[in-house]
Each structure stands twice: as structure tokens, then as C-alpha cells.
Amino acid sequence: MPCGSDEPVTGNYFVSTYPPFSTWSSNKVNAVPEVLNQAPAPQHTPPLGLYIHIPFCVERCQYCYYLSYAGKSTKHMADYADALVSELNLYRNTSALANRHFSFVYFGGGTPSLLPDATLNRLLNNLQSVVPWNNTDEVTFECAPKTVTPPKMHILKDNGVTRISLGVQAVDDEVLRKNGRVHMTRDVEQAYEAITKTGFPITNIDLIVGLIGENEASFLRSLARIIDLKPDSITIYQLEIPLNTPLYRSLQSAQIHEPVASWDEKRHRLGIAFEQLVAAGYHVQNGYSAVRDPQRHSFIYQTAQYHGADLLGIGKASFSYISGVHFQNVATEESYFGQLQKGAFPIKRAYTLNHDERLIREFVLQLKLGRVSDEYFMKKFHVNIRDRFARPLGELERAGWIEHDAAHIILTREGLLRVDHLLENFYLPSHQHIRYS
């Protein structure tokens, strides 16, 4: 099993899809126009989401592995916002997406809240002129504390944003400095006050466990300060150190001399955090987050995708999943703007899933929620998942990480803390022991 004392400190941890990104390729891109030219059957049309990638930030964090740029001009941001609208228009004119509305929308980054107010307002208006989201179930917008202002929050609220996700990561100024964060604790307090006064239906706060310079005591102090704020949702990710991050390069060149928390240490701290969140009235939803009210504070962007929803991603390097086809956009400025100017989809690589791969994809993603329904997979895929995955399920049950009742496969709390490390056990042999991204 891939989870044990020999786990590498560096590398990817968080599984966001299946098969691994490294299996997607440019020679499979021809599948994308084919699927876009087919209107889905009305009785088999899944929910559709929209992801908008805003790749700008004040300064790249040490641990960040997303495509992002610091120091871009106001004009460049405005040009990029206009390109996003052009890209959405291209997809709106396809048979697969022409008559569908978005069930959920997500603005991610980078730092979407870095956009100037005028650019942000125009972008939100122009996107909705292509596909309105007035009946959308959830519109999430990521914010960084130092870029939150009352006027910007009102722009978001007036344009239909229903969920703010505030990237705090720690409430410890020394830890924040060591990890390249540009905000301090005071910025978090001011940002949260502005968000609260604006009155969004849901506010989530992100933390990271295992940051450079953190110890168990400092992490739990950060958590206690966030619990005191009473956000609707608290999400805690275990620090990853992928090979394409400044943090990995600093560790390799011995520029950082502080010890890096092991996976066992991170899981231990996260386990304590879940206990304290439950004691404070929160409900653990998955391997990362807890919410105050499960009926009102669910994260539709996540749960819908884990149950097979389609997702259209626009922007540089964004990811999409339409009718069983994964595809990713180009990442360079020249390619992204150049393709759009020619009226072409700016796609770099793709992967078409077969029936079994679609089953595995939904199974491993739903395991991240801590509970998988037998009936769901029998109805949708006509497969008994206990038979299909008998060997890995048995191994993980003997290890104490999985249990079951009459209708569900359930992760124990210890299993939930290490869920992403367990998922490869369910991959096809050709997708095991390979680079994830």
C-alpha cells in the first residue's frame, strides 16, 4: 500500500481527479471537439459547473504549485478578463453546452480578489451576459486577506457570489512570513470583518497543517483563533511539497534548515483539529473540512464533481470534464491569447475515460467524502463495488481504515485522515506508481 512510514515528504498528495494528470496527452485532444459537438441526452444530462482561473497574485507562496504570476499590470489583468469572456463564448456556441445552465461556479487562482474593482465588476457582468447564473446553486470566490476590501465584497455580493473562501493558512505571523504569505494576522481579522458585514450566505476559511515553522502548539493556536471567528466552514489541507514549488527547490538547495513535518505529524495534528472542531459544534464533512450546518453549508463545487458532474474550466491551465472527457488548457500567454484570437479552443491535453475508468473516478473521489453508497454505483454503473474492489477493500479494512454497514463503505477517522494516500489502491494497474501530475 502507498501509505506508510516510507511515504516521501515531497510530491503530490491531494487527489483531485482520475486518471492521474500525467496520463493526459496532446495526441488525445481530438476527442474534445467531438464531445463538444454532441448535445447530451436530456435524461442523462449531469449538472454543469464553471471554473474560472485567475492566475494573478501579489507574491507566489513557497508551497504553491498552481499557475500564477506576480506583478502583472492592471491592463494585463483587464485583457485577461476579456479573454475569459471570449473563451466562454466559444463554449456557449457548442452543442454540448449551448442550452445548459451552471449549477455551480468557482473563481480560483492565484488570487481572484487581486483583480481591480472595475475589472472584476466588468468580468462578472460580462460572464453573466453569456450564461446568467441567477439560478445557480452556488457561486464561490476565493479571496486572500490582504486584497479584501468592503467595496470589492459588495461587488461580489451584487453579482451573485454566495460563498467566500478566505485563504488564511495560519494565524501566526512568523509562520506566515516563513511560507511567503503577504498577509499577517491583522489582515485576516480585517478581511473577515469586511466579509461578515457584507453578508454572504457561506464563508469558508482555509488553513494548512504542516507549514514551515509550524509546530503542534502553533497550529492549534491558529485553529482556536479561527474557531472563535465562527465561520460557516473550515477547511484544513495537509501541506504538499510538489516538485514544481519554490519550497521544494529551497529544501533541495538547503536554503531552509527547519524540519519539515512528516505525514504522520500532519495527520496527528489534523486529527486533533477534527476533534476540536466537533467539540465546537462543527460536523466533519470529508478528509479536509468541517461545517457548522451540513444542510446549509455543503460545498456543491466539490460534491457535484465527485458524483460525476460536468465541469467547464476557462482560463490558462484550467481543467475541464465534459461527458467523460478530461481536458486542460494551455498554460503560456502566447498560446492562450493566440488560440482565442483565432477562435480556437486553447486546449493542451486530454484523456477520454472508458466505462471502468469513470467508475473508478467517481468511486475514489466519493471515498474522499468518507462514505460511498453501494446503491449509487449499482444504479449508475451496474456494478457491485464490493465485488469490483474486493481486494483493496479487504486490505484497507484489515488495516483499520475502512469499515462498512449494509449499504455503505465507510472510512474510519484514521482512514479519513490519510484518504488521498489510500486512493491509488483502487487505480487500474497501469495508473499505479506513476507521476500524478
C-alpha positions in Angstrom: 0.0 0.0 0.0 1.2 3.5 -0.8 0.5 4.8 2.8 3.1 4.0 5.4 6.3 5.2 7.2 8.2 5.3 3.9 6.0 8.0 2.4 8.1 10.6 0.6 7.9 14.1 2.2 7.9 15.7 -1.2 5.4 15.2 -4.0 1.7 15.5 -4.7 -0.8 14.5 -2.0 -4.2 15.8 -2.9 -6.1 13.7 -5.5 -8.5 15.9 -7.5 -9.3 13.5 -10.3 -8.7 10.2 -12.0 -6.8 9.0 -14.1 -3.6 11.0 -13.0 -2.9 14.1 -14.9 0.4 12.6 -16.2 -1.7 10.2 -18.4 -3.4 13.1 -20.3 -1.7 13.9 -23.6 -1.8 16.2 -26.6 -2.5 13.4 -29.0 -5.9 12.9 -27.4 -7.1 16.4 -27.9 -9.1 15.5 -30.9 -11.7 13.9 -28.6 -12.7 17.3 -27.3 -14.3 18.8 -30.3 -16.1 15.5 -30.9 -17.7 15.6 -27.5 -18.5 19.3 -27.7 -20.4 18.7 -30.9 -22.8 16.3 -29.3 -25.8 17.5 -27.3 -26.3 15.4 -24.2 -29.4 13.3 -23.9 -31.9 15.1 -21.7 -32.4 12.1 -19.4 -28.7 11.7 -18.9 -27.5 15.3 -18.6 -25.5 15.8 -15.4 -25.1 19.1 -13.5 -22.7 21.5 -15.1 -20.2 23.7 -13.3 -17.9 26.6 -14.4 -14.4 27.1 -13.1 -12.7 30.5 -13.8 -8.9 30.5 -13.3 -7.5 33.9 -12.3 -3.7 33.3 -12.3 -2.5 36.5 -10.6 -1.1 37.0 -7.1 0.9 39.6 -5.2 3.7 37.1 -4.5 3.9 33.4 -5.1 3.7 31.4 -1.8 6.6 29.0 -1.1 4.3 25.9 -1.3 2.1 27.0 -4.3 2.0 24.7 -7.3 -0.8 26.4 -9.2 -0.1 28.5 -12.3 0.2 32.1 -11.1 2.1 35.3 -11.9 3.1 38.1 -9.6 3.5 41.7 -10.7 1.1 41.8 -13.7 -0.2 45.2 -14.8 -3.8 46.4 -14.4 -4.1 46.4 -18.2 -2.8 42.8 -18.5 -5.4 41.7 -15.9 -8.1 43.6 -17.9 -7.0 41.9 -21.1 -7.1 38.5 -19.5 -10.6 39.1 -18.1 -11.8 39.9 -21.6 -10.1 36.7 -22.9 -12.1 34.7 -20.3 -15.3 36.0 -21.7 -14.2 35.2 -25.2 -13.4 31.7 -24.2 -16.8 31.2 -22.5 -18.5 32.5 -25.7 -16.7 29.8 -27.7 -18.0 27.0 -25.5 -21.5 28.5 -25.3 -21.8 28.0 -29.1 -21.2 24.3 -28.9 -23.9 21.7 -29.0 -22.8 20.2 -25.7 -23.1 23.4 -23.7 -25.5 25.7 -25.7 -28.7 25.2 -23.7 -27.3 24.3 -20.3 -27.1 26.4 -17.2 -24.5 26.3 -14.5 -25.3 24.5 -11.2 -22.2 25.9 -9.6 -19.5 28.4 -10.4 -16.0 28.7 -8.8 -13.4 31.5 -9.1 -10.0 30.2 -8.2 -6.4 31.3 -8.6 -3.9 32.6 -8.0 -5.8 35.3 -6.1 -9.0 36.2 -7.9 -9.6 39.1 -5.4 -6.5 40.8 -6.7 -8.4 42.0 -9.7 -9.1 45.7 -9.6 -12.6 46.6 -8.8 -13.5 47.9 -12.2 -12.1 44.8 -13.9 -13.8 42.5 -11.5 -17.2 44.1 -11.9 -16.9 44.1 -15.7 -15.8 40.4 -15.7 -18.7 39.3 -13.5 -21.2 41.2 -15.7 -19.7 40.0 -19.0 -19.6 36.4 -18.0 -23.2 36.5 -16.9 -24.2 38.2 -20.2 -23.0 34.9 -21.8 -24.5 32.5 -19.3 -26.5 34.0 -16.4 -26.1 32.4 -13.0 -29.1 34.0 -11.2 -30.5 30.4 -10.7 -27.1 28.8 -9.8 -27.0 26.9 -6.6 -23.5 28.1 -5.5 -21.0 30.7 -6.7 -17.7 30.6 -4.8 -15.0 33.2 -4.9 -11.5 32.7 -3.5 -10.0 35.7 -1.6 -6.7 36.5 0.0 -6.9 38.5 3.2 -4.8 41.5 2.1 -6.9 42.0 -1.1 -10.3 42.0 0.7 -12.0 45.4 0.9 -15.6 46.4 1.6 -16.2 47.8 -1.9 -14.9 44.6 -3.5 -17.0 42.4 -1.3 -20.1 44.4 -2.3 -19.2 43.9 -6.0 -19.1 40.2 -5.4 -22.4 40.1 -3.4 -24.2 42.3 -6.0 -23.0 39.9 -8.8 -24.4 36.8 -7.2 -21.4 35.3 -5.2 -22.8 33.1 -2.5 -19.7 31.6 -0.9 -16.4 33.3 0.0 -13.4 31.1 0.6 -10.7 33.0 2.5 -7.2 31.7 2.2 -5.8 32.3 5.7 -3.5 29.2 6.0 -2.2 30.2 9.5 -2.9 32.8 12.2 0.7 33.1 13.2 2.8 36.0 11.7 6.1 34.2 11.9 4.8 31.1 10.2 3.1 33.2 7.5 6.4 35.0 6.8 8.4 31.8 6.5 5.9 30.5 3.9 5.9 33.5 1.7 2.4 34.8 2.6 2.0 38.5 2.2 -0.7 38.9 4.8 -0.4 39.0 8.6 -2.9 38.2 11.3 -4.3 41.7 11.4 -5.2 41.4 7.7 -7.1 38.3 8.4 -9.2 40.0 11.1 -9.9 43.0 8.8 -10.8 40.8 5.9 -13.1 38.6 7.9 -14.9 41.6 9.3 -15.5 43.0 5.8 -16.8 39.7 4.5 -19.1 39.3 7.5 -20.5 42.8 7.2 -21.3 42.2 3.5 -23.4 39.2 4.5 -22.6 36.3 2.2 -24.6 33.1 2.8 -21.4 31.0 3.4 -17.9 31.9 4.4 -15.1 29.3 4.4 -11.7 29.7 5.9 -8.7 27.6 4.6 -5.9 26.5 6.9 -2.8 24.4 6.1 -1.3 22.0 8.6 2.4 21.3 8.4 3.7 24.7 7.2 7.3 25.5 7.6 8.0 26.9 11.1 4.8 25.4 12.5 4.6 23.1 15.5 1.6 21.4 17.0 1.1 24.2 19.6 1.2 27.0 17.0 -1.1 25.1 14.6 -3.7 24.6 17.4 -3.5 28.2 18.4 -4.3 29.2 14.8 -7.2 26.8 14.7 -8.6 28.2 18.0 -8.5 31.7 16.7 -10.4 30.6 13.6 -13.0 28.7 15.6 -13.5 31.9 17.6 -14.5 33.7 14.4 -17.3 31.1 13.8 -17.0 30.8 10.0 -19.6 28.5 8.4 -16.9 26.2 7.1 -13.3 25.5 8.0 -11.1 23.6 5.5 -7.7 22.2 6.6 -5.3 20.9 4.0 -2.1 18.9 4.7 0.9 20.7 3.3 2.1 19.2 -0.1 5.6 19.9 -1.5 5.2 19.1 -5.2 8.4 19.3 -7.3 7.4 22.5 -9.1 7.2 24.7 -6.0 9.6 27.2 -4.6 9.5 25.4 -1.3 10.8 22.1 -2.9 13.6 24.0 -4.6 14.5 25.7 -1.3 14.6 22.4 0.5 16.7 20.8 -2.2 19.3 23.6 -2.1 19.3 23.5 1.8 18.1 27.1 2.0 15.6 26.0 4.6 17.0 24.4 7.7 13.9 23.9 9.7 12.4 20.4 10.0 9.5 19.5 7.7 6.6 17.9 9.4 6.1 14.2 8.4 2.8 12.9 7.1 2.3 11.2 10.5 2.7 14.5 12.3 0.4 16.3 9.9 -2.3 13.6 10.3 -1.9 13.7 14.1 -2.5 17.5 14.1 -5.4 17.2 11.7 -7.0 14.5 13.9 -6.8 16.8 16.9 -8.2 19.6 14.8 -11.2 17.5 13.8 -11.8 16.6 17.5 -11.7 20.3 18.5 -14.0 21.3 15.6 -16.6 18.7 16.6 -16.4 19.9 20.2 -17.1 23.4 18.9 -20.2 22.3 17.1 -18.9 21.6 13.7 -19.6 18.5 11.6 -16.7 16.8 9.7 -17.7 16.5 6.1 -14.7 14.9 4.5 -10.9 14.5 4.9 -10.4 18.2 4.9 -13.4 20.2 6.1 -16.0 20.7 8.8 -19.1 22.8 8.6 -21.5 24.3 11.2 -24.7 23.2 9.4 -24.5 20.3 6.9 -27.8 21.2 5.4 -26.9 24.8 4.6 -23.1 24.8 4.3 -22.4 22.0 1.8 -19.7 22.6 -0.8 -21.5 21.9 -4.1 -18.5 22.5 -6.3 -16.8 19.6 -4.7 -19.7 17.1 -4.1 -21.2 17.6 -7.5 -17.9 16.8 -9.3 -17.4 13.8 -7.0 -20.7 12.5 -8.3 -20.0 12.9 -12.0 -20.9 16.5 -12.8 -19.5 18.1 -15.9 -17.1 21.0 -15.3 -16.1 23.6 -17.8 -12.8 25.3 -16.9 -11.8 28.6 -18.6 -8.5 30.4 -18.3 -4.9 29.4 -18.6 -4.1 25.8 -17.5 -7.7 25.3 -16.3 -9.2 21.8 -16.2 -12.5 20.5 -17.7 -14.5 17.3 -17.6 -17.3 17.0 -20.2 -19.2 13.8 -21.0 -16.3 11.6 -19.8 -13.5 13.5 -21.4 -10.8 15.3 -19.3 -9.0 18.2 -20.9 -6.7 21.0 -19.9 -6.0 24.4 -21.3 -2.6 25.7 -22.5 -0.5 27.5 -19.9 1.5 30.1 -21.8 0.5 33.6 -22.6 1.3 33.3 -26.3 -0.7 30.1 -26.8 -3.7 31.1 -24.7 -4.3 34.5 -26.3 -3.2 33.3 -29.7 -5.6 30.4 -29.8 -8.5 32.6 -28.7 -7.7 35.3 -31.3 -8.0 32.6 -33.9 -11.4 31.5 -32.5 -9.9 28.1 -31.4 -10.2 26.3 -28.1 -7.0 26.8 -26.2 -6.6 23.1 -25.2 -3.2 21.5 -24.5 -4.0 17.8 -23.5 -6.9 15.5 -22.9 -8.0 12.0 -21.8 -11.1 10.0 -22.7 -12.3 7.7 -19.9 -13.8 4.3 -20.6 -16.7 3.0 -18.5 -14.5 1.3 -15.9 -12.3 4.4 -15.5 -15.4 6.6 -15.0 -16.5 4.2 -12.3 -13.1 4.3 -10.6 -13.0 8.1 -10.9 -16.3 8.5 -9.0 -15.5 5.8 -6.5 -12.2 7.3 -5.4 -13.5 10.8 -5.3 -16.5 9.8 -3.2 -14.2 8.0 -0.8 -12.8 11.4 0.0 -16.2 12.3 1.4 -15.9 9.4 3.8 -18.8 7.3 2.7 -19.7 5.5 -0.5 -23.2 4.2 -1.4 -23.5 0.7 -2.9 -26.8 1.6 -4.4 -25.4 4.6 -6.2 -22.9 2.6 -8.2 -25.3 -0.2 -8.9 -27.8 2.2 -10.3 -25.4 4.3 -12.3 -22.7 1.7 -13.4 -24.5 -1.6 -12.8 -21.5 -2.7 -10.7 -21.3 -4.2 -7.2 -18.4 -2.1 -5.9 -17.7 -4.6 -3.1 -17.0 -7.3 -5.7 -15.2 -4.9 -8.1 -12.8 -3.6 -5.3 -12.8 -6.7 -3.1 -9.0 -7.0 -2.7 -8.1 -3.4 -1.8 -11.3 -3.0 0.4 -10.3 -6.1 2.3 -6.7 -4.9 2.8 -7.8 -1.4 4.0 -10.4 -2.9 6.3 -7.8 -5.1 7.9 -5.6 -2.1 8.4 -8.4 -0.3 10.2 -9.0 2.4 7.7 -12.3 1.2 6.1 -15.4 -0.3 7.6 -18.9 -0.9 6.2 -22.6 -1.2 7.0 -25.4 -2.8 5.0 -25.4 -0.1 2.4 -22.2 1.9 2.6 -18.4 1.6 2.5 -17.2 4.0 5.2 -13.8 5.4 6.1 -12.8 5.3 9.7 -11.5 8.6 11.2 -7.9 7.3 10.8 -8.8 6.3 7.2 -10.2 9.8 6.5 -7.0 11.5 7.7 -5.0 9.6 5.1 -7.6 9.2 2.4 -5.6 10.6 -0.5 -2.8 8.2 0.2 -5.2 5.3 0.0 -6.8 6.0 -3.3 -4.1 4.6 -5.6 -5.1 1.1 -4.2 -8.2 1.4 -6.4 -6.5 2.6 -9.6 -6.0 0.4 -12.6 -2.6 -1.3 -12.6 -1.4 1.0 -15.5 -2.2 4.1 -13.4 -0.4 3.0 -10.2 3.1 4.0 -9.2 3.3 6.8 -11.8 3.7 10.5 -11.5 0.4 12.1 -10.6 0.7 15.4 -12.4 
